[in-house]
Amino acid sequence: MISVEQLRGALTALGELPEATLMRLAGAARERRYAKGAILYRAGDRADGLYIVLSGRVHVTRETTNRAAFLHVESEGGVLGEIPVFGGGAFPATACAVMPTRCVHLPTEAIDRLITDDPAFARFALRRLAQRAHGLLRRIDELTATTITARVAGYLLTRAESLGSDFTLGMSQEALAGELGTAREVIVRALRALVAAGAIERTGRSRFVVRRAALLRAIASR
């Protein structure tokens, strides 16, 4: 069983719902645990409910005949399955835990009843659909409007701002490539280009130091 307090903690936006609605959600919710590499659901599967990430990290990809295209990543507080659960249809993409992950699972049947019976939850569902659509549009804009080198520079800036000028990538080059929607070889070239430009310096395995923050910021803004 999941408590109302756990639901509020898992997703802040649920706090706007009436207590009675939250109690109905909590009564239907269950915790699910996934090992690293486990599949939460695959593209084409019937949408069985919403997944709210309590801890861990989940990559969502859409596979084609040639490659798997990265769509987005969800960590603590992230929600998966909103489009098919609120909008209808099967899961459009595949969700995979890239580290041990815990989720709250809200079954589709319970959500359908709430959308029909509870106007407050119906409004919440519409807002979540709109937010997801805006997020996907932003992702498309990022992929088309910026170069990989600029996006790598932006990622490094974020790392440096949170960890200090001497930092590690925080993930493998292959994992970073997945998050940025490209190949590992492209990430390698982008890092080399930033080193050659004098924006960063490699100080060890996956460890870098910012040498010219203004330059790194300028590259990231291209």
C-alpha positions as a Markdown table, in Angstrom:
| # | Residue | x | y | z |
|---|---|---|---|---|
| 1 | Met | 0.0 | 0.0 | 0.0 |
| 2 | Ile | 1.1 | 3.6 | -0.7 |
| 3 | Ser | 0.1 | 6.4 | 1.8 |
| 4 | Val | -1.2 | 9.8 | 0.8 |
| 5 | Glu | 2.0 | 11.3 | 2.2 |
| 6 | Gln | 4.1 | 9.1 | 0.0 |
| 7 | Leu | 2.0 | 10.2 | -3.1 |
| 8 | Arg | 2.5 | 13.8 | -2.2 |
| 9 | Gly | 6.2 | 13.2 | -1.7 |
| 10 | Ala | 6.5 | 11.3 | -5.0 |
| 11 | Leu | 4.9 | 14.0 | -7.1 |
| 12 | Thr | 4.5 | 17.6 | -5.8 |
| 13 | Ala | 1.7 | 18.3 | -8.3 |
| 14 | Leu | -0.5 | 15.8 | -6.6 |
| 15 | Gly | -0.7 | 18.1 | -3.6 |
| 16 | Glu | -3.2 | 20.3 | -5.5 |
| 17 | Leu | -5.8 | 17.5 | -5.5 |
| 18 | Pro | -8.5 | 17.2 | -2.8 |
| 19 | Glu | -7.7 | 14.8 | 0.1 |
| 20 | Ala | -10.5 | 12.5 | -1.0 |
| 21 | Thr | -9.0 | 12.1 | -4.5 |
| 22 | Leu | -5.6 | 11.4 | -3.0 |
| 23 | Met | -7.1 | 8.8 | -0.7 |
| 24 | Arg | -8.6 | 7.0 | -3.8 |
| 25 | Leu | -5.3 | 7.2 | -5.6 |
| 26 | Ala | -3.4 | 5.8 | -2.6 |
| 27 | Gly | -5.8 | 3.0 | -2.3 |
| 28 | Ala | -5.2 | 1.9 | -5.8 |
| 29 | Ala | -1.4 | 2.6 | -5.9 |
| 30 | Arg | 1.3 | -0.1 | -5.5 |
| 31 | Glu | 5.1 | 0.1 | -5.3 |
| 32 | Arg | 7.1 | -1.6 | -8.0 |
| 33 | Arg | 10.9 | -2.2 | -7.9 |
| 34 | Tyr | 13.2 | -2.7 | -10.9 |
| 35 | Ala | 16.8 | -3.9 | -11.2 |
| 36 | Lys | 19.2 | -2.1 | -13.4 |
| 37 | Gly | 18.4 | -3.0 | -17.1 |
| 38 | Ala | 14.8 | -4.1 | -16.3 |
| 39 | Ile | 12.1 | -3.0 | -18.7 |
| 40 | Leu | 9.1 | -1.2 | -17.2 |
| 41 | Tyr | 7.1 | -1.5 | -20.4 |
| 42 | Arg | 7.8 | -1.8 | -24.2 |
| 43 | Ala | 6.5 | 0.2 | -27.1 |
| 44 | Gly | 3.2 | -1.3 | -28.2 |
| 45 | Asp | 2.3 | -2.7 | -24.8 |
| 46 | Arg | -1.2 | -2.0 | -23.5 |
| 47 | Ala | -0.9 | 1.0 | -21.2 |
| 48 | Asp | -1.4 | -0.5 | -17.7 |
| 49 | Gly | -1.0 | 2.7 | -15.7 |
| 50 | Leu | 1.1 | 5.6 | -14.6 |
| 51 | Tyr | 4.6 | 5.2 | -13.2 |
| 52 | Ile | 5.9 | 7.8 | -10.7 |
| 53 | Val | 9.6 | 7.4 | -10.0 |
| 54 | Leu | 10.4 | 7.3 | -6.3 |
| 55 | Ser | 14.1 | 6.7 | -6.8 |
| 56 | Gly | 16.5 | 5.7 | -9.6 |
| 57 | Arg | 16.6 | 6.6 | -13.2 |
| 58 | Val | 14.6 | 5.5 | -16.3 |
| 59 | His | 15.4 | 6.1 | -20.0 |
| 60 | Val | 12.6 | 6.3 | -22.5 |
| 61 | Thr | 13.5 | 5.3 | -26.1 |
| 62 | Arg | 11.7 | 4.8 | -29.3 |
| 63 | Glu | 13.2 | 2.0 | -31.4 |
| 64 | Thr | 13.4 | 1.9 | -35.2 |
| 65 | Thr | 14.8 | -0.7 | -37.5 |
| 66 | Asn | 18.2 | 1.0 | -37.4 |
| 67 | Arg | 18.6 | 2.5 | -33.9 |
| 68 | Ala | 17.0 | 3.4 | -30.6 |
| 69 | Ala | 16.2 | 7.1 | -30.4 |
| 70 | Phe | 16.4 | 8.6 | -26.9 |
| 71 | Leu | 13.3 | 10.6 | -26.0 |
| 72 | His | 13.7 | 11.6 | -22.3 |
| 73 | Val | 15.0 | 10.5 | -18.9 |
| 74 | Glu | 13.0 | 10.4 | -15.7 |
| 75 | Ser | 14.4 | 10.4 | -12.2 |
| 76 | Glu | 12.9 | 11.0 | -8.7 |
| 77 | Gly | 9.5 | 12.8 | -9.2 |
| 78 | Gly | 9.3 | 11.9 | -12.9 |
| 79 | Val | 6.1 | 10.5 | -14.4 |
| 80 | Leu | 5.9 | 7.9 | -17.2 |
| 81 | Gly | 2.9 | 6.8 | -19.3 |
| 82 | Glu | 0.9 | 10.0 | -19.2 |
| 83 | Ile | 0.2 | 10.2 | -23.0 |
| 84 | Pro | -1.3 | 6.7 | -23.4 |
| 85 | Val | -3.0 | 6.5 | -20.0 |
| 86 | Phe | -4.7 | 10.0 | -20.2 |
| 87 | Gly | -5.0 | 10.1 | -24.0 |
| 88 | Gly | -5.6 | 6.5 | -24.9 |
| 89 | Gly | -3.6 | 3.9 | -26.9 |
| 90 | Ala | -0.6 | 1.8 | -26.2 |
| 91 | Phe | 2.8 | 2.8 | -24.8 |
| 92 | Pro | 4.5 | 4.7 | -27.7 |
| 93 | Ala | 8.0 | 4.0 | -26.4 |
| 94 | Thr | 10.1 | 1.7 | -24.2 |
| 95 | Ala | 11.0 | 2.5 | -20.6 |
| 96 | Cys | 14.1 | 0.9 | -19.1 |
| 97 | Ala | 15.6 | 1.3 | -15.6 |
| 98 | Val | 19.3 | 2.3 | -16.0 |
| 99 | Met | 19.9 | 1.8 | -12.3 |
| 100 | Pro | 17.9 | 0.2 | -9.5 |
| 101 | Thr | 14.6 | 2.0 | -9.5 |
| 102 | Arg | 11.4 | 2.2 | -7.4 |
| 103 | Cys | 8.1 | 3.5 | -8.8 |
| 104 | Val | 4.6 | 4.1 | -7.6 |
| 105 | His | 2.2 | 2.4 | -10.1 |
| 106 | Leu | -1.3 | 3.7 | -10.6 |
| 107 | Pro | -3.4 | 1.3 | -12.6 |
| 108 | Thr | -5.3 | 2.5 | -15.7 |
| 109 | Glu | -8.6 | 1.2 | -14.5 |
| 110 | Ala | -8.4 | 3.3 | -11.3 |
| 111 | Ile | -7.3 | 6.4 | -13.3 |
| 112 | Asp | -10.2 | 5.9 | -15.8 |
| 113 | Arg | -12.7 | 5.9 | -12.9 |
| 114 | Leu | -11.2 | 9.0 | -11.4 |
| 115 | Ile | -11.3 | 10.9 | -14.7 |
| 116 | Thr | -15.0 | 10.0 | -15.1 |
| 117 | Asp | -16.1 | 10.6 | -11.4 |
| 118 | Asp | -13.7 | 13.3 | -10.2 |
| 119 | Pro | -13.6 | 16.7 | -12.0 |
| 120 | Ala | -10.5 | 17.8 | -10.0 |
| 121 | Phe | -8.6 | 14.8 | -11.2 |
| 122 | Ala | -9.8 | 15.2 | -14.8 |
| 123 | Arg | -8.4 | 18.8 | -14.8 |
| 124 | Phe | -5.1 | 17.4 | -13.3 |
| 125 | Ala | -4.9 | 14.9 | -16.1 |
| 126 | Leu | -5.4 | 17.5 | -18.8 |
| 127 | Arg | -2.7 | 19.7 | -17.3 |
| 128 | Arg | -0.3 | 16.8 | -17.2 |
| 129 | Leu | -1.0 | 16.0 | -20.8 |
| 130 | Ala | -0.3 | 19.6 | -21.8 |
| 131 | Gln | 2.9 | 19.7 | -19.8 |
| 132 | Arg | 4.2 | 16.5 | -21.4 |
| 133 | Ala | 3.4 | 17.8 | -24.9 |
| 134 | His | 5.3 | 21.0 | -24.1 |
| 135 | Gly | 8.2 | 19.0 | -22.8 |
| 136 | Leu | 8.4 | 16.9 | -26.0 |
| 137 | Leu | 8.3 | 20.1 | -28.1 |
| 138 | Arg | 11.2 | 21.5 | -26.1 |
| 139 | Arg | 13.1 | 18.3 | -26.7 |
| 140 | Ile | 12.5 | 18.5 | -30.5 |
| 141 | Asp | 13.6 | 22.2 | -30.5 |
| 142 | Glu | 16.8 | 21.2 | -28.6 |
| 143 | Leu | 17.6 | 18.5 | -31.0 |
| 144 | Thr | 17.1 | 20.6 | -34.1 |
| 145 | Ala | 18.4 | 24.0 | -32.9 |
| 146 | Thr | 21.7 | 23.2 | -31.2 |
| 147 | Thr | 24.8 | 21.2 | -32.1 |
| 148 | Ile | 26.0 | 18.2 | -30.1 |
| 149 | Thr | 29.1 | 20.2 | -29.0 |
| 150 | Ala | 26.9 | 23.0 | -27.7 |
| 151 | Arg | 24.7 | 20.5 | -25.8 |
| 152 | Val | 27.8 | 18.7 | -24.3 |
| 153 | Ala | 29.1 | 22.1 | -23.3 |
| 154 | Gly | 25.8 | 22.9 | -21.6 |
| 155 | Tyr | 25.9 | 19.5 | -19.8 |
| 156 | Leu | 29.4 | 20.2 | -18.6 |
| 157 | Leu | 28.4 | 23.7 | -17.4 |
| 158 | Thr | 25.7 | 22.2 | -15.3 |
| 159 | Arg | 28.1 | 19.6 | -13.8 |
| 160 | Ala | 30.7 | 22.3 | -13.0 |
| 161 | Glu | 28.1 | 24.6 | -11.4 |
| 162 | Ser | 26.9 | 21.9 | -9.1 |
| 163 | Leu | 30.2 | 20.2 | -8.3 |
| 164 | Gly | 32.9 | 22.8 | -8.9 |
| 165 | Ser | 35.2 | 23.5 | -11.8 |
| 166 | Asp | 37.0 | 20.1 | -11.3 |
| 167 | Phe | 34.3 | 17.5 | -12.0 |
| 168 | Thr | 33.6 | 14.1 | -13.6 |
| 169 | Leu | 31.1 | 13.3 | -16.4 |
| 170 | Gly | 28.9 | 11.5 | -13.9 |
| 171 | Met | 28.0 | 8.8 | -16.4 |
| 172 | Ser | 29.7 | 6.9 | -19.2 |
| 173 | Gln | 30.2 | 8.5 | -22.6 |
| 174 | Glu | 27.7 | 6.0 | -24.0 |
| 175 | Ala | 25.1 | 6.9 | -21.4 |
| 176 | Leu | 25.6 | 10.6 | -22.1 |
| 177 | Ala | 25.2 | 9.9 | -25.8 |
| 178 | Gly | 21.9 | 8.3 | -25.1 |
| 179 | Glu | 20.6 | 11.2 | -23.1 |
| 180 | Leu | 21.6 | 13.6 | -25.9 |
| 181 | Gly | 20.2 | 11.5 | -28.6 |
| 182 | Thr | 23.5 | 10.7 | -30.4 |
| 183 | Ala | 26.3 | 8.2 | -30.7 |
| 184 | Arg | 29.3 | 7.7 | -28.3 |
| 185 | Glu | 31.7 | 8.6 | -31.1 |
| 186 | Val | 30.1 | 12.0 | -31.5 |
| 187 | Ile | 30.4 | 12.7 | -27.7 |
| 188 | Val | 34.1 | 11.8 | -27.9 |
| 189 | Arg | 34.6 | 14.3 | -30.8 |
| 190 | Ala | 32.7 | 17.0 | -28.9 |
| 191 | Leu | 34.8 | 16.6 | -25.8 |
| 192 | Arg | 38.0 | 16.7 | -27.9 |
| 193 | Ala | 36.7 | 19.9 | -29.6 |
| 194 | Leu | 36.1 | 21.5 | -26.2 |
| 195 | Val | 39.5 | 20.5 | -25.0 |
| 196 | Ala | 41.1 | 21.8 | -28.2 |
| 197 | Ala | 39.3 | 25.1 | -27.9 |
| 198 | Gly | 40.7 | 25.5 | -24.4 |
| 199 | Ala | 37.3 | 25.6 | -22.7 |
| 200 | Ile | 38.1 | 22.5 | -20.6 |
| 201 | Glu | 41.0 | 20.2 | -19.8 |
| 202 | Arg | 41.0 | 16.5 | -19.3 |
| 203 | Thr | 42.6 | 15.6 | -15.9 |
| 204 | Gly | 41.8 | 11.9 | -15.7 |
| 205 | Arg | 39.4 | 9.2 | -16.8 |
| 206 | Ser | 36.1 | 11.0 | -17.3 |
| 207 | Arg | 37.4 | 13.9 | -15.2 |
| 208 | Phe | 37.7 | 17.4 | -16.5 |
| 209 | Val | 38.4 | 20.9 | -15.2 |
| 210 | Val | 36.9 | 24.1 | -16.6 |
| 211 | Arg | 39.7 | 26.4 | -17.9 |
| 212 | Arg | 37.6 | 29.1 | -19.6 |
| 213 | Ala | 34.1 | 29.3 | -18.2 |
| 214 | Ala | 33.1 | 32.2 | -20.4 |
| 215 | Leu | 34.1 | 30.3 | -23.5 |
| 216 | Leu | 32.3 | 27.1 | -22.4 |
| 217 | Arg | 29.2 | 29.2 | -21.7 |
| 218 | Ala | 29.4 | 30.9 | -25.1 |
| 219 | Ile | 29.7 | 27.5 | -26.9 |
| 220 | Ala | 26.7 | 26.1 | -24.9 |
| 221 | Ser | 24.6 | 29.1 | -26.0 |
| 222 | Arg | 25.1 | 28.6 | -29.7 |
